[in-house]
Each structure stands twice: as C-alpha cells, then as structure tokens.
Amino acid sequence: MLELGFAGIHAHPLELAGWAVVVVEADPARAEQARQREALVVDRAIGHFDAVVAPSDADLTAIDAAKVVLVDDGGHASMAP
C-alpha cells in the first residue's frame, strides 16, 4: 500500500491491519515526521500498489494502484471512481 502526502499518519494503523506500507512525502519536514513515526519513506512511488491513500486533490496520474482511497480536508474518505 502507498500513503501519499500524509507524513506517515496512516502507515502504522495500516501495517497493524496487515498491509506493507510505503510513504511518499514531498515536503522534507513531513518526510522526517513520517520517519519519526517509523514509516518506510521513499522518494517516489515505483511499481504497482494494491491500494493508495491520498489527499482528495492529489495528482495520481503516475500512480499504478488497484484501489484509490481519497481523503478530503475534513478527514472523510471515499473510494475513487
């Protein structure tokens, strides 16, 4: 699973649910926050992912994922069409 742009806040709960999670975070300070949360942080998403959790306004054109969960500013999640 890929967590895109949340500083690793979803990584640990998803790992507890059995997912292998990688985090892509463009902001260096937020990438460091993800590392402090013991998340695996990578520079970019490479390969296919079973799922991605991303902000509702994220550009996912280069992401290869079977499922997409979008989270809006209010924290509400929805599956992408």
N, C-alpha and C positions, 0 to 999 in steps of 0.2 A: 504494500500500500504506500501511496505517496501523500504526504502532507505538504501542501504548497502555501507558504506565506502566513503561518500562524505561530512562528517561533517555538515550535515543538509542543504546543499545549495539548494536542490530540495524540501525540505519539505514545506516551505511556499507557493511557487507557486502551488504545487500540492494540498495543502489544499484549496487555493483560487479556484481551479478547482473542489472542492467538495470531494476530497479524504481524508480519515482518514489516516494519515501517522505516521509510527514509524521509527526511525532511529537506526541502529546498526552500531556502530563505535568502532573498537578495540583499537585505539590509544586514551589514556585518554585526551590528549590535544585537539584532534579533537572532541572528545565527548563533551568536555566543550564548544568548539566553537558551536557545534550544540545546546547545551542548551542555550547559549547566543543568538542564533537565535530563541529561544523559541520552539525548536523542542522537541518532545517526544522521549527521548533516552532510549533504553532498552539494556540489556546485550547481549541478543541473540534473534534470530527470532524463535518464537514459534507459531505453528499453520499454518493455510492456509492464503495466501495473494492473493488478486485479481491480483496484479502485483508487480514486484520488479524492481527497477532501481539500476544497479550495474556497477562497472568497468568491462571492457571487459575481464580482466584476473581473475575475481573473481571466487572462487570455490563455486558453487551453489548447490552442490550435496545434502546438508542437507536442502535446501530451498524448501518449498512447495508453489509454485506460479503458477497461471493460465497463466500469461504472464510475459515475461522477456524482459526488455529493457537494452541493454548493451551500455555503453558509453566508447569510446576509449580516448586515451590521448589527441587527438585533439578536443574533445568535440562532436564528431559525434556519434549519437545514432542509434542503429539498434535493431530490434526485434531478439531474439534468436530463432533458429530453433526448 
